[in-house]
């Protein structure tokens, strides 16, 4: 199979799993707090991937994985992954699945800013219009008479910044350490440890409670954390950032649909319009530079 076709299939599958997992994340906090749930799902992701690591990549990376540069990169992307997941869980406490998912995909527009300020990449002019359209879509999504929903939306927007950094640093790390299974596996382990530490401080970490949310944690852990993060890395490996980012943004659509079907989180006409505006902004921010000869901020 052609490498680009394989990456395309991986990226679409990743978006579908991510989108559906928002429902599991929302339902998985009946007995566990955000930090505990994040630890559980990420550690399950690590356990899911570790057999594949030993079968396919361990012999190749055994002699280089402990290089200082590789360890620092893994610690960084592990921290970003942990924060992104924790903030998603907190957002779901205050707002619904659709809002959390759609505001999370703001990362697609934030990626150029991260690339510019940290790696001196130019920002394409289409980004500014995309931001205005996104803000308008956000206004349509937000319930101004519900302060809790507005808090949740704000957390989800802040959360998008961590995902933007995560995407940027994954792409850069793949250039010097092109071992997707190793990256996906170890980032889940490191991220789970980052989530476990505050869980012990602020929450009651009990295995019995984790079992009570077991189905949701398994789905979010095995599929969304283990398999989907591996699919993400394979998607970024062989596709250029513009089309792969568009595909990843579909998680917002999938999440909204699954939230409507499974959780009965009804989307009225105004919220549907908000989602359409944001998705249009995300897609426009990626497609417009393809028709411009100027270089723009992607890594």
Secondary structure, DSSP 4 states (H G I P E B T S, - for coil): --HHHHHHHHHHHHHHHHHHHHHHHHHTTSSS-HHHHHHHHHHHHHHHHHHHIIIIIHHHHTTTTTSHHHHHHHHHHHHHHHHHHHHHHHHHHHS-HHHHHHHHTTHHHHHHHHHHHHH-PPPPTHHHHHHHHHHHHHHHH--TT-HHHHHHHHHHHHHHHHHHHHHHHHHHHHHH---HHHHHHHHHHHHHHHHHHHHHHHS---HHHHHHTHHHHHIIIIIIIIIHHHHHHHHHHHS-HHHHHHHHHTHHHHHHHHHHHHH-----HHHHHHHHHHHHHHHHHHHGGGG--S--S--
